[in-house]
Amino acid sequence: MTTFAVTVQKPVIAGNWKMHKGPLEAREFFASFLSAHAPRDDRAVIFFPPAISFAAAAEAVRDRPDLLLGVQNIHWEPKGAFTGEISAAMAAEAGAAFALVGHSERRHIFKETDEDVRRKTAAALAAGIVPVICLGETIQEREAGRVEEVIVRQLDAALDGLAPSEAAATLIAYEPVWAIGTGVNATPEDAAHAHGVLRSRLAERIGEDAARNVPILYGGSVKPENAGALLAAADVDGLLVGGASLEPRAFAAIAGV
């Protein structure tokens, strides 16, 4: 496996467009966003457009090296008869620096398993792409007091088989399933607790110094109104934004917090 070393500027503000915005809408979005968000070197701003709009997004940010791009999904195989899929190497060739793996919608709608997430994480690293490992508990798991158990299990599964240097080249996104697209976000205290659990587990696996450098993002009903409080919480190094990332002015406000 190729070892991929990366330093990502904190805070990390990422926008996941999910299945929204074709190429035309992507161009229109960036025409507005670029005028609202001036270049700055004290943070990383990442966009995850749908695959069909990736080229349009790449063209739109060509002259803005402060804005980075990722893909929403990859397959773990480098090539083959997998209609509708893209490999990590293809994504890297197109200009993607990041890939979401294990997003709750992939886990719960498309039934991806912890093993699928592990294979995608390894494939991303092998292609020189930073995997953004998404994990989080359902409301049932939370009410049963299983938050720590669930998120540690998901983290361990994703990093299984990786060298410490490889695990250190990932991003982690804590996204409680009950807060995604519901308008109900975790409190800053909720986020800080979960992120602290994940940071501690990372430290056990890769050492405290390396663990401190792995950005851990919070995702789930992030809005301009709560972004600042969430970012100020302990161990929250950034935000993975869904619905609010579709509106250029709202996302510019979040990216500028």
VEXDO-627654 format. One record per residue (C-alpha): residue number from 1; residue in one letter; z, x, y. Coordinates in nm, 4 decimals. Layout:
N
NUM, A, Z, X, Y
...
END
This chain:
257
1, M, 0.0000, 0.0000, 0.0000
2, T, -0.0744, 0.1173, 0.3520
3, T, 0.2388, 0.1718, 0.5566
4, F, 0.1949, 0.0146, 0.8982
5, A, 0.4247, 0.1284, 1.1764
6, V, 0.4361, -0.0804, 1.4901
7, T, 0.6547, -0.1198, 1.7929
8, V, 0.6321, -0.4648, 1.9474
9, Q, 0.7638, -0.5091, 2.2975
10, K, 1.0510, -0.7564, 2.3253
11, P, 1.0743, -1.0358, 2.4104
12, V, 0.7894, -1.1718, 2.2005
13, I, 0.6463, -1.5038, 2.3158
14, A, 0.4060, -1.6474, 2.0571
15, G, 0.2006, -1.9652, 2.0717
16, N, 0.0913, -2.1323, 1.7479
17, W, -0.1864, -2.3802, 1.8234
18, K, -0.1908, -2.5161, 1.4675
19, M, -0.4946, -2.7463, 1.4164
20, H, -0.5682, -2.7902, 1.7860
21, K, -0.8327, -2.6568, 2.0248
22, G, -1.1851, -2.5847, 1.9115
23, P, -1.3801, -2.3037, 2.0807
24, L, -1.4591, -2.5055, 2.3937
25, E, -1.0995, -2.6130, 2.4458
26, A, -0.9827, -2.2578, 2.3778
27, R, -1.2030, -2.1259, 2.6581
28, E, -1.0781, -2.3973, 2.8923
29, F, -0.7173, -2.3144, 2.8030
30, F, -0.7540, -1.9472, 2.8836
31, A, -0.9392, -2.0153, 3.2080
32, S, -0.6228, -2.1904, 3.3242
33, F, -0.3631, -1.9709, 3.1517
34, L, -0.5008, -1.6413, 3.2807
35, S, -0.4668, -1.7609, 3.6384
36, A, -0.1104, -1.8768, 3.5785
37, H, 0.0204, -1.5735, 3.3873
38, A, -0.0249, -1.2352, 3.5506
39, P, -0.0331, -0.9239, 3.3319
40, R, 0.3071, -0.7721, 3.2628
41, D, 0.4206, -0.4910, 3.0378
42, D, 0.7776, -0.6017, 2.9667
43, R, 0.6967, -0.8453, 2.6857
44, A, 0.4472, -0.9293, 2.4120
45, V, 0.2513, -1.2540, 2.4385
46, I, 0.0700, -1.3548, 2.1199
47, F, -0.1673, -1.6438, 2.0512
48, F, -0.2387, -1.7914, 1.7082
49, P, -0.5528, -2.0060, 1.7531
50, P, -0.7220, -2.1847, 1.4637
51, A, -0.9610, -1.9546, 1.2805
52, I, -1.2693, -2.1313, 1.4114
53, S, -1.1583, -2.0587, 1.7700
54, F, -1.0502, -1.6998, 1.7163
55, A, -1.3725, -1.5456, 1.8481
56, A, -1.3593, -1.7617, 2.1614
57, A, -0.9984, -1.6576, 2.2205
58, A, -1.0808, -1.2916, 2.1651
59, E, -1.3618, -1.3100, 2.4203
60, A, -1.1349, -1.4854, 2.6709
61, V, -0.8626, -1.2185, 2.6564
62, R, -1.0974, -0.9212, 2.6251
63, D, -0.9930, -0.7857, 2.9651
64, R, -0.6241, -0.8677, 2.9186
65, P, -0.4721, -0.6112, 2.6821
66, D, -0.1308, -0.7655, 2.7510
67, L, -0.2356, -1.0730, 2.5508
68, L, -0.2495, -1.0326, 2.1727
69, L, -0.4027, -1.2404, 1.8954
70, G, -0.3080, -1.3369, 1.5437
71, V, -0.4275, -1.5688, 1.2706
72, Q, -0.2368, -1.8656, 1.1341
73, N, -0.2959, -1.7909, 0.7681
74, I, -0.4392, -1.5316, 0.5308
75, H, -0.5089, -1.5099, 0.1603
76, W, -0.3438, -1.2302, -0.0367
77, E, -0.6628, -1.1258, -0.2157
78, P, -0.9006, -0.8895, -0.0296
79, K, -1.2107, -1.0873, -0.1318
80, G, -1.3278, -1.3373, -0.3883
81, A, -1.4174, -1.6963, -0.4702
82, F, -1.1592, -1.8614, -0.2453
83, T, -1.3565, -2.1141, -0.0441
84, G, -1.2046, -2.1838, 0.2954
85, E, -0.9764, -1.8794, 0.2946
86, I, -0.9850, -1.5556, 0.4942
87, S, -0.8471, -1.2200, 0.3882
88, A, -0.6163, -1.0001, 0.5907
89, A, -0.8895, -0.7371, 0.6146
90, M, -1.1311, -0.9943, 0.7593
91, A, -0.8708, -1.0993, 1.0141
92, A, -0.8104, -0.7386, 1.1138
93, E, -1.1847, -0.6773, 1.1519
94, A, -1.2066, -0.9787, 1.3835
95, G, -0.9345, -0.8323, 1.6046
96, A, -0.6160, -0.9976, 1.4795
97, A, -0.3049, -0.7843, 1.5115
98, F, -0.0687, -1.0439, 1.3598
99, A, -0.0662, -1.3100, 1.0897
100, L, 0.1728, -1.5983, 1.0388
101, V, 0.3010, -1.6144, 0.6823
102, G, 0.5246, -1.8794, 0.5348
103, H, 0.5108, -2.1258, 0.8232
104, S, 0.7060, -2.4381, 0.7310
105, E, 0.3898, -2.6487, 0.7355
106, R, 0.2282, -2.4115, 0.4871
107, R, 0.5388, -2.4266, 0.2685
108, H, 0.5991, -2.8007, 0.2830
109, I, 0.2504, -2.9502, 0.3238
110, F, 0.0468, -2.6969, 0.1273
111, K, 0.3276, -2.6163, -0.1186
112, E, 0.3265, -2.2425, -0.0645
113, T, 0.6042, -2.0703, -0.2550
114, D, 0.8271, -1.7737, -0.1769
115, E, 0.6011, -1.5728, -0.4069
116, D, 0.2934, -1.6736, -0.2065
117, V, 0.4706, -1.5586, 0.1100
118, R, 0.5590, -1.2257, -0.0519
119, R, 0.1977, -1.1629, -0.1511
120, K, 0.0681, -1.2565, 0.1943
121, T, 0.3246, -1.0313, 0.3624
122, A, 0.2159, -0.7375, 0.1486
123, A, -0.1529, -0.8139, 0.2079
124, A, -0.1052, -0.8230, 0.5847
125, L, 0.0698, -0.4869, 0.5862
126, A, -0.1960, -0.3349, 0.3612
127, A, -0.4618, -0.4408, 0.6139
128, G, -0.2686, -0.3046, 0.9120
129, I, -0.1678, -0.6482, 1.0414
130, V, 0.1884, -0.7342, 1.1403
131, P, 0.3119, -1.0279, 0.9311
132, V, 0.5234, -1.2820, 1.1172
133, I, 0.7444, -1.4097, 0.8362
134, C, 0.8487, -1.7690, 0.9014
135, L, 1.1563, -1.9135, 0.7365
136, G, 1.4102, -2.1889, 0.7880
137, E, 1.6071, -2.4672, 0.6290
138, T, 1.5419, -2.8401, 0.5986
139, I, 1.7837, -3.0951, 0.7410
140, Q, 1.9092, -3.1667, 0.3882
141, E, 1.9818, -2.7999, 0.3298
142, R, 2.1550, -2.7737, 0.6650
143, E, 2.3749, -3.0763, 0.6025
144, A, 2.4670, -2.9318, 0.2629
145, G, 2.5895, -2.6116, 0.4299
146, R, 2.3158, -2.3996, 0.2746
147, V, 2.1575, -2.2465, 0.5873
148, E, 2.2593, -1.8884, 0.5137
149, E, 2.1701, -1.9140, 0.1452
150, V, 1.8232, -2.0531, 0.2157
151, I, 1.7145, -1.8177, 0.4921
152, V, 1.8468, -1.5058, 0.3163
153, R, 1.6655, -1.6095, -0.0025
154, Q, 1.3406, -1.6598, 0.1891
155, L, 1.3764, -1.3269, 0.3696
156, D, 1.4547, -1.1354, 0.0508
157, A, 1.1591, -1.2943, -0.1284
158, A, 0.9158, -1.2033, 0.1510
159, L, 1.0309, -0.8402, 0.1612
160, D, 1.0555, -0.7937, -0.2146
161, G, 0.8808, -0.4760, -0.3241
162, L, 0.8325, -0.3345, 0.0251
163, A, 0.9519, 0.0078, 0.1294
164, P, 1.2046, 0.0047, 0.4159
165, S, 0.9383, 0.1382, 0.6533
166, E, 0.7097, -0.1513, 0.5594
167, A, 0.9830, -0.4124, 0.5983
168, A, 1.0579, -0.2620, 0.9404
169, A, 0.6972, -0.3301, 1.0468
170, T, 0.7355, -0.7083, 1.0275
171, L, 0.8378, -0.9829, 1.2663
172, I, 1.0684, -1.2627, 1.1573
173, A, 1.0544, -1.6192, 1.2892
174, Y, 1.3476, -1.8511, 1.2244
175, E, 1.2144, -2.2056, 1.2457
176, P, 1.4531, -2.4734, 1.1211
177, V, 1.2273, -2.7333, 0.9632
178, W, 1.4231, -3.0196, 1.1180
179, A, 1.3434, -2.8906, 1.4682
180, I, 0.9672, -2.8448, 1.4351
181, G, 0.7660, -3.1034, 1.6228
182, T, 1.0653, -3.3365, 1.6423
183, G, 1.1753, -3.2707, 1.9985
184, V, 1.5156, -3.1679, 1.8614
185, N, 1.5731, -2.7963, 1.8982
186, A, 1.8529, -2.5865, 1.7583
187, T, 2.1156, -2.5016, 2.0163
188, P, 2.1325, -2.1411, 2.1358
189, E, 2.4475, -2.1102, 1.9254
190, D, 2.2643, -2.2387, 1.6149
191, A, 1.9832, -1.9905, 1.6739
192, A, 2.2213, -1.7001, 1.7380
193, H, 2.4101, -1.7693, 1.4152
194, A, 2.0954, -1.7830, 1.1988
195, H, 1.9443, -1.4790, 1.3677
196, G, 2.2675, -1.2869, 1.3178
197, V, 2.2593, -1.3679, 0.9464
198, L, 1.8996, -1.2467, 0.9230
199, R, 1.9724, -0.9305, 1.1239
200, S, 2.2651, -0.8470, 0.8984
201, R, 2.0536, -0.8924, 0.5877
202, L, 1.7794, -0.6753, 0.7362
203, A, 2.0360, -0.4062, 0.8121
204, E, 2.1462, -0.4097, 0.4487
205, R, 1.7882, -0.3591, 0.3382
206, I, 1.6468, -0.1157, 0.5961
207, G, 1.9419, 0.0204, 0.7943
208, E, 2.1028, -0.0934, 1.1173
209, D, 1.8812, 0.1047, 1.3553
210, A, 1.5584, -0.0236, 1.2016
211, A, 1.6937, -0.3785, 1.1794
212, R, 1.7708, -0.3818, 1.5522
213, N, 1.4052, -0.3062, 1.6245
214, V, 1.2622, -0.5939, 1.4170
215, P, 1.1971, -0.8846, 1.6545
216, I, 1.3457, -1.2131, 1.5334
217, L, 1.1907, -1.5158, 1.7032
218, Y, 1.3171, -1.8711, 1.7269
219, G, 1.0727, -2.1581, 1.6728
220, G, 1.1284, -2.5326, 1.6915
221, S, 1.0705, -2.7689, 1.9864
222, V, 1.0696, -2.4880, 2.2421
223, K, 0.9917, -2.6094, 2.5958
224, P, 1.0010, -2.4555, 2.9436
225, E, 1.3333, -2.6327, 2.9956
226, N, 1.5139, -2.4660, 2.7036
227, A, 1.3245, -2.1377, 2.6660
228, G, 1.5534, -1.9392, 2.8929
229, A, 1.8738, -2.0466, 2.7202
230, L, 1.7288, -1.9747, 2.3770
231, L, 1.6060, -1.6300, 2.4799
232, A, 1.9482, -1.5487, 2.6228
233, A, 2.1190, -1.6172, 2.2887
234, A, 2.2417, -1.3235, 2.0836
235, D, 1.9835, -1.1733, 1.8457
236, V, 1.7014, -1.3976, 1.9762
237, D, 1.4166, -1.1576, 2.0559
238, G, 1.1474, -1.4112, 2.1292
239, L, 1.0053, -1.7561, 2.0736
240, L, 0.7450, -1.9097, 1.8449
241, V, 0.6135, -2.2053, 2.0411
242, G, 0.4193, -2.4983, 1.8967
243, G, 0.3351, -2.8040, 2.1050
244, A, 0.4224, -2.6504, 2.4411
245, S, 0.1782, -2.3643, 2.3772
246, L, -0.1127, -2.6101, 2.3982
247, E, -0.0631, -2.6733, 2.7700
248, P, -0.1518, -2.3618, 2.9718
249, R, 0.0924, -2.4150, 3.2576
250, A, 0.3815, -2.4973, 3.0265
251, F, 0.3141, -2.1947, 2.8093
252, A, 0.2762, -1.9721, 3.1146
253, A, 0.6183, -2.0896, 3.2273
254, I, 0.7666, -2.0017, 2.8862
255, A, 0.5845, -1.6670, 2.8739
256, G, 0.7246, -1.5814, 3.2155
257, V, 1.0907, -1.6559, 3.1394
END
